[in-house]
Amino acid sequence: MKKKIEVVGAVIVQANTILCAKRGLDKSLGGLWEFPGGKIEEAETPQEALYREIKEEMLCEIIIGDHIKTTMYEYDFAIVHLTTYFAKISSGTPILTEHIEMKWLPSTELTNLNWAPADIPAVQEIIRTNITHITFD
């Protein structure tokens, strides 16, 4: 039986664009695009994990908004359960520490990137969503 990995991803919105991050070539799924985030650790909620991961990976802090989608994808190395949330930056500026490239794109251009398979359902949901009307508590 394959290992199950619970991960979270932040769909960071700024000025009607979304932050997209490209995985390093030396990593699994290298060169594919994803929403930044990472693994949920034991005793963490998905939101706590997402806040921690963005702070560690992008050296900035976020406010987490609405849940977008939870998907499951079976890779050759594991079964990944990905939960995505809208987010916005509350302090700092994203800096690449884990990824090799980042882009801010309008939702209409997201399909121009080569996404990791687990992220594709969230991309499709975001395209259906009017990101100009997203609210954060």
DALINGI-V99320 format. One record per helix or strand of 2 or more residues. SS is the DSSP state (2 for helix, 1 for strand). FROM is the first residue (numbers start at 1). TO is the last residue. If there is no record, write none. Layout:
ss:SS from:FROM to:TO
ss:SS from:FROM to:TO
This chain:
ss:1 from:4 to:14
ss:1 from:17 to:23
ss:1 from:33 to:34
ss:1 from:37 to:39
ss:2 from:46 to:58
ss:1 from:61 to:74
ss:1 from:79 to:91
ss:1 from:99 to:105
ss:2 from:107 to:112
ss:2 from:117 to:128
ss:2 from:131 to:133
